[in-house]
Amino acid sequence: MSDSGVSHQTSLFRSQIKNKRFNEDSLRILESVLASNDVKLLFQLRSSLKEFIRSESISVIRQIAANSVDQQLSVLEFFIQAFAIIGDIESCLALRYEALVLREHKSQIQQWLQVSHLQWLNFAEQSIENGYYAIAVKACDYALSCLRRNDVTESKTDESFEILQVTDNINRLKNSALALAASHSVQAQAAEYLRKKTTAKTELQPPICKKAPRPASILYRNGIKKHHDRRLNASQKGTAH
């Protein structure tokens, strides 16, 4: 696609979002925009589109807060897919979490929205894989809550052992996420401490004064003068003898 074609498709996608057309056509337009073989142009497109979609998603989600659950979930799913297309993993996971939480809260009235412990577990695993440990911990808590709820409603003896095993797996995953989050926090604090220490040390050190280099013309004249002085001294010594 030519640069003018990319520009046209980019404008078209922005227009679709502004007009609240959150459908497959808009996603296909986004995919066509990012089909460019120009690496530099592709990097710029991803960066600008990421900021645009982030800004629009925040605005739109606020606007539809009073809409039906179906409408909210539909819009969330659109933006989840859009973020996945442009490679914004952080925003993609954040909206997936929002969608799961929305379903969980609304499932008290509409049971078909209920999120299974496996869905929460899968989300937690994906969050850990991508380095988002805090959100993984929350997902594990939701998974455990789902298991406890199901254990009360479906307390069959033959399923108790399986539930215990799954609970252990979720707890291990949660502990792993907590440990990784703590490790990441310690590393970040250590890096910040070293940065501040280096900055403070640099500020305390007096500036190193270096002798300014002498111009070449002065060095040349000094060399000539020394040469004449040596010849004069040698001449005077010869005369004295």
N, C-alpha and C positions, 0 to 999 in steps of 0.2 A: 504494500500500500504506500502511495506517495505521501509526502509530508502534508500536502493539502488535504488528502483523504483522511489522514490521521486527525488533523485539526478539525475537520468536519464531523467525524465520528465522536470526537471528544466533546465538541459543543452539543452534539445530539444527545449524548449520554447525560450531560449536565442538565439539558433541557428536560429530559425524561424524569430525572430526579426532582427537579424544581416543580414539575407538574404532577408529582406524586404517582408516577407510573412505575410501581414496584412489581414488575412482572418479568417473565422470561425474555421478552424482547429487549428490555433494558440490559439484562445480564449478557445477552448475546452481543449487544453493541459494545459493552465493556470489554468482552473477550476479543472482539475485532480490533479495538483500540490497542490492546496489548500484544497484538500479533506482529508488531514491527520487528524487523531484523536489525535495526539501528540500536546498538547497545546503549549509547549515550542518550538517545531520545527516549528509549524505553525506561531508563533509570529516572529521567526527569518526569515522564508520564506517571510512573508508579508513585513517585513522591508527591506530585501535585494532586493526583486523584485520591491518594490515601488521606490527605488533609481535607479534601473536599468531602469525601464520603464520611469521614469521622464527624466533621462539622454538621453535615446534613442529618446523619443518623441521630445525633444527640437532640437536634431540634425536632425532628419528626417524632421520635419516641416520646418526647414531652407532650407533643400535640395530641397523640393518640392514647394518652394515659386513661382517658375516660371511655374509650371505645370498647367494643366487645373483645373477649379473650381471643377469639378466632382472628379478628383483624390485627390485634397486637402481635400475635404469634406469626401471622403471615408476613407482616412488615419486618419483624425481627429475623425471620428466616431469609428474607430477601437480602438484608444487610449482611447477615452471616455469610451468605454465598458470595456477595460482592467483595467482602474483605478477604475471603478465601481466594478469589480470582486474582486480586492484586498482591496477595502474599502478606497481608497484615495479620499475622497469627495472633498477636495480642488482642486486637479488637475483635477478631473472630471468636476467640475463647471467651472474652468478656460478654459478648452478646449471647453466646450459647448458654453461659451461666445464667444470664438474666432470663432467658427463655425457659430454662429448666426451673428456676425459682418461681417464675410466674405460674407455670403449670402446677408446681407443687402447692402453691398457696390457693389456687383456684380449684384444685382437685377436691377440696373439702365439700364443695357444692356440686362440681361436675367430676365425678370419679374417673371418667374416661381420660382426663388430663393427667392422672396420677403418674409420677415418674418412678420407674422401677429402680431397685438398688443397683442393678447391672448397668443401667444408663448413667447413674451417678458414678459408679466405679470406672466405667470406660472414660468418662469425662475427667475424672481425677488422674487416671493414668496418662491421658493425653496432655494434661496440664503439667504434670511432672516432666514428661518427655521434652516439653518446650520451655521448661525452667520457671513455670509459674506455680511455685510451691504453696503460697498462702491460699490461693483459690482451690488448690488440690485438697488442702486440709478441710476447707469448708464442704467440698463435694463429698469427702469421706464421712463427714458428720451427717450429711443428708442421707448417704447410703446406709449408715448405721441406724438412723431414724426410721428409714423405710423397712429395714429388717425387723426392728422391734415392733413396728406397727403390724407387719405381716405375721410375726410370731404370735401376736395376741389374737388376731382374727383367724389364723389358720394353724393353731397349735396341735399339729399331728405328731405323734411320737416318731414316726418313720422319717420325718423331715427335720427333727430337732438337731440331729448330728450334722446334717448338711448345713443348716443355718449357723451352727457353731463354727464350722470350718470357714464359711464365707465371712463370718464376723472376724475371725482371726486374720484372714487375708486382708480385710479392709483396715483393721487396726495396724497391721504391719505396714501397709501402704501409707497410712496416716503418719505413723512414727517416722517412716522414711522421709516423707515430705517435711515434717517438722525439723528433722535433723539437717536436711538440705537447706531449709530456710534459715536455720540458725547458722550453719556454716557459711552461707552466702552473706549473711548479715555481718558475721565476724570478719570475713575477708574484706567486705566493703569498709568496715570501720578501721581495719588495719591499714588499708590503702589510703584512707583519708588521713589517718594519723601520720603516716610516713610522708604524705604530701605536705601537711602542715609543718612537720618537723623540718623537712628539707627547705621549705620556704622561709621559716624562722631562722634557720642556720645561715642561709644566704643573706638575709637582711642584716644579721649581726656581724658578718665578716666585713672588715674595712675594704674599700676598693683597692685593688692592686695597681700601684702607680708604676707605670713603665716609662723609661726614658724615651722621649720622642726621637725617632730616627733622624739623624743629621742629614741634611740635603746632600746630594752627591757632589754638588759644586764646591761645598765647604770642605768635604773630605778630600776632594781632588786638590784644592789649594793648600790644605794642610800637608798633604803628601809632598807636594812640590817644595814647600817651605822647609820640611825636614830634610829633603834631599839636598837643598842648597846649604843648609846648616852643616850637614855632614861633610860636604866638599870644602866649606870654609874652614872647618876645624882641621881637616887633613892638610890643607894648604898652610895654615898657621904653624902646625907641627913641623912641616917640612922646612919652613923658613927658619924656625928656631934652631934646627940642627945645622 
